Amino acid sequence: MGRTHSGRRFALNADPTSQARLLELQGLDSTLDRLDHRRRTLPEAAAVAEIERRIADANDALVAARTRDADLAREQAKVEADVETVRARTERDQKRLDDGNVASPRELENLQSEIASLRRRRSELEDQILQIMEQREALQAEIDALSADVAKLEGERAELIKRRDQLLAEMDAEAATTKAARDALAPQLPAELLSLYERLRASLGGVGAAALHRGQCQGCHLTLNPADLQRIRAAAPDEVVRCEECGRILVRTPESGL
C-alpha cells in the first residue's frame, strides 16, 4: 500500500510481468506522441507553407505588373488613335493647301496655322507613345523576372512537397506499426492497472508510468528520498507503487537501485 500524489492511500496490485509490460506500453504511447508532435511541427511542412506564401506574393506582384502593362497598352492604343486622327486632319488640310483652292488670305493663314498646330500636337502625342513604350519595356523586364521567380519557387515547392510527403509517409507507417503493437499489448494488462495508467497519462503530459532507475523516477527525473526508497523496497513485488513527487506509476527493474 502507498500514497497517491495528493496523499490519499490506495491499494492496487498487479503481477510484476504486467507492470513491466506497462513500461512497454508507455514506450509505445511515447512513440505515438512523438510522431504526432513531429507531424504537427515538421520543418518541411512549415517550409512548404512559407514557400507557398512567397509564391502567392510573387503571383500578386506579377498580376499587378501585368495589370499595369494592360493599362499602359490601352493608353498607348488611345494615343496612337489620336495620332492617326491628327495625321488624317493634317493630310486633309495640307491637301487643301496644296490644291490652291483657298483664295482668302485670312483663310490661308488660318489653315497654315492649323497645320503647324496639328504637327506640334502629333509630335507631342508621339513623345507620349515613346514614354509609354519605355514604361512597358521596363514592365516587361519586371514581368519576365517575376515569372522566372515564380517558376523557380514552384520548382522548390515541388521538391519540398515531395520531401514532406515522404517523411509523412514514413511517420504514418511507423505510427501504424506502433499502434498495432499497442492495440495488441493493452488488452493483456489488468483493466484496473490500465485504467489508472490512462488517467495518469492524460493528466501528466502523456507519461503515466515510469521506471525507477538508480533511485530516480524517470517520469519527473527526481531522486526519491531514503524513506520513499525504503517504502518501495519493502513493498511486495505485485504492489503497484507510485512516485511521491509526481504521482506516476513507478515500475521496479533490476536497475532500480533498491
Secondary structure, 3 states (H helix, E strand, C coil): CEECCCCCEECCECCHHHHHHHHHHHHHHHHHHHHHHHHHCCHHHHHHHHHHHHHHHHHHHHHHHHHHHHHHHHHHHHHHHHHHHHHHHHHHHHHHHHHCCCCCHHHHHHHHHHHHHHHHHHHHHHHHHHHHHHHHHHHHHHHHHHHHHHHHHHHHHHHHHHHHHHHHHHHHHHHHHHHHHHHHHHHHCCHHHHHHHHHHHHHCCCCCEEEEECCEECCCCCECCHHHHHHHHHCCCCECEECCCCCCEEEECCCCCC
